[in-house]
Amino acid sequence: NYVSLSSYDEDQGSKLVRKAREAPFVPIGMAGFAATVAYGLYKLKSRGNTKMSVHLIHMRGAAQGLVVGVMTLGAGYSMYKELWAKPKP
């Protein structure tokens, strides 16, 4: 007997879209992290006489802060959806 599970039937693109709809702040956090890293690399050449290690620490702090902020918003959104946005029976 062959058992078909829906998660095995979908391709990677539709799986990514489904996961993004379930947790919309995950791709936002990933994009924000990538943007912060890209901005840090862009500003690397114009950092003046700031040490490389200090620049990297600042960029790491900015990227981590952004991800933690988005995770907090995502948790708040999930709580709102589960507790307050449910339709009343």
N, C-alpha and C positions, 0 to 999 in steps of 0.2 A: 504494500500500500504506500502511495506517495502522499505526503502531507505538504501542502504548500503554505508558506507563511508570507504574508504581504511584504514584510521587510526584505525578503530575499527576491521578490519579484520586481522591485523598483530599481531604477538605475541610480547612479550617484547624484545626478542633477536634481531629480525629483526628491530624493532623500534629503538633500541639502535644503531644498525649498520647504519641505515639510518640517524639518527641524527648525528652520528660521521662523516659520509661522508659530511653532510651539514656544520658542524662546527668542523673541525678536531682539533682545538686548545682547545676545551672544555675537551675532555678526556685527552689531554696532560697536561693541567693545573691541572686537578683533580689528575692525577698520580704524578705530581711533588709535589703537596701539600701533598699527602699521603707519598711520599718519604721523604720530609722535616720533617714531623712529626715523621716518623719512625727513621730517623737519629737523631732527637732531643731526642727521647726516648732512643736510643742506647747510645748517649753521656751523658745522664743524670747521669749514674753511675760513669763516669770519669770526672766530672766537676770540681774536686778539691775543693777548698774552696770558689768557686763562689756561691752566694746565689741562692736558687731555683727560686726566683722571677725574678732575672736578667737573668738566663738561659732561663726561659719561655718567657720573653720579647724578647730576642734575637731570639728564635725559631719562635715566632709569627711574628716578623718583617721579618725574612727570608721567611717564608711561604707566607705572604701577598705580599712581593716583587716579589716572583716567580709568584704568581697568577696574579698580575697586569702586570708583564712583558709578560706573555703568553696572557693575554687579549689584550694588546697593539699589539702584533704580530698578533693575530687573527683579530683585527680590520683592521690592515694594509693589511693583506691578503685578507680580504673581499673587501676592497676598490680597491685593485689591480684587483681582479677578476671582479668586477662590472665595473670599469672605463677603465682599460687598456688592459685586457686580452680578451675582447669581440672580436669576429671575425668581420672584416670589411665587410659591405654589398656590 
